[in-house]
Amino acid sequence: MDDLNKIKKIYDLSYKKYDKIVDKYWHFNRNLILKYLKKNKKIIELGIGTGLNIPFYPTGSKITGIDLSKEMLKKAEIKALKRKDIKLSIILGSISNLIKRIKINQFDYAILTWYLSVTPKLKEDITQLKRVTTDKILIVDHSKNNPNFIQKVLGKLTYLISHYNPYIDLEQIFKENQFKIKKIYLGKFGRFIKNDTFLFILTPFKIKSK
Ligand SMILES: C[S@@+](CC[C@H](N)C(=O)[O-])C[C@H]1O[C@@H](n2cnc3c(N)ncnc32)[C@H](O)[C@@H]1O
């Protein structure tokens, strides 16, 4: 089974208890995101999952949420029913494949919470995000500056077992992509080992559409 199918299986099986697990081990104040968003904007959310960010989108947001787990997405759709003031379009499938087909500069904002530590195509996804987003990219995830050898091995092992890697140097990858970076430390989160978690606010250089 390849990585994507394994990820799909993990979330298709855990969708019922997902929100409770996140609330217990990976809870952060999602209102923080709201502070950086204006009303009536076009937003892409990668790995929207059960839609835990849905209650926090500003009025008038037009959100495109992508995820490969049908079961997680069903829960997101239920949450969206309570938000008559936003519009949510859901796409089921592999983000790394789908995002390549989206036209340049389609979204004002991108939101990714607990996604980058899970996707098997992290670098490609970030490059594509920069292409489709004009204003801001908000990311909440684990990031480890200059992980040492043991942390790198531990990250690979965690990925093999649970399909997430909390020891990636996200900040370095953002720098390589020439984003302007603002970083807010949120604390240590995790189930067995707690790891540093940040809110990154990235501002991409604008690419002019033809
Ligand atoms: C840890 S959950 C995060 C869910 C949500 N963003 C949150 O804050 O709770 C990661 C989600 O990303 C999805 N996912 C991971 N890699 C993906 C990919 N390459 N394509 C589509 N969905 C993906 C999983 O199915 C899962 O729902």
PDBQT file of the ligand as one rigid body, heavy atoms in Angstrom, charges set to zero:
ROOT
HETATM    1  C1  LIG A 301      -4.022  15.445  10.966  1.00  0.00    +0.000 C 
HETATM    2  S1  LIG A 301      -5.387  15.646   9.880  1.00  0.00    +0.000 S 
HETATM    3  C2  LIG A 301      -5.696  17.386  10.027  1.00  0.00    +0.000 C 
HETATM    4  C3  LIG A 301      -7.175  17.728   9.854  1.00  0.00    +0.000 C 
HETATM    5  C4  LIG A 301      -7.541  19.189  10.113  1.00  0.00    +0.000 C 
HETATM    6  N1  LIG A 301      -6.825  20.096   9.253  1.00  0.00    +0.000 N 
HETATM    7  C5  LIG A 301      -7.332  19.579  11.563  1.00  0.00    +0.000 C 
HETATM    8  O1  LIG A 301      -6.848  20.678  11.835  1.00  0.00    +0.000 OA
HETATM    9  O2  LIG A 301      -7.690  18.786  12.436  1.00  0.00    +0.000 OA
HETATM   10  C6  LIG A 301      -4.653  15.540   8.303  1.00  0.00    +0.000 C 
HETATM   11  C7  LIG A 301      -5.680  15.470   7.194  1.00  0.00    +0.000 C 
HETATM   12  O3  LIG A 301      -4.998  15.623   5.941  1.00  0.00    +0.000 OA
HETATM   13  C8  LIG A 301      -5.492  14.674   5.013  1.00  0.00    +0.000 C 
HETATM   14  N2  LIG A 301      -4.402  14.422   4.064  1.00  0.00    +0.000 N 
HETATM   15  C9  LIG A 301      -3.102  14.161   4.340  1.00  0.00    +0.000 A 
HETATM   16  N3  LIG A 301      -2.378  14.066   3.231  1.00  0.00    +0.000 NA
HETATM   17  C10 LIG A 301      -3.224  14.291   2.192  1.00  0.00    +0.000 A 
HETATM   18  C11 LIG A 301      -3.069  14.362   0.783  1.00  0.00    +0.000 A 
HETATM   19  N4  LIG A 301      -1.876  14.221   0.218  1.00  0.00    +0.000 N 
HETATM   20  N5  LIG A 301      -4.157  14.613   0.031  1.00  0.00    +0.000 NA
HETATM   21  C12 LIG A 301      -5.364  14.819   0.603  1.00  0.00    +0.000 A 
HETATM   22  N6  LIG A 301      -5.581  14.783   1.948  1.00  0.00    +0.000 NA
HETATM   23  C13 LIG A 301      -4.519  14.524   2.723  1.00  0.00    +0.000 A 
HETATM   24  C14 LIG A 301      -5.904  13.467   5.851  1.00  0.00    +0.000 C 
HETATM   25  O4  LIG A 301      -6.867  12.676   5.202  1.00  0.00    +0.000 OA
HETATM   26  C15 LIG A 301      -6.426  14.145   7.122  1.00  0.00    +0.000 C 
HETATM   27  O5  LIG A 301      -7.805  14.372   7.054  1.00  0.00    +0.000 OA
ENDROOT
TORSDOF 0
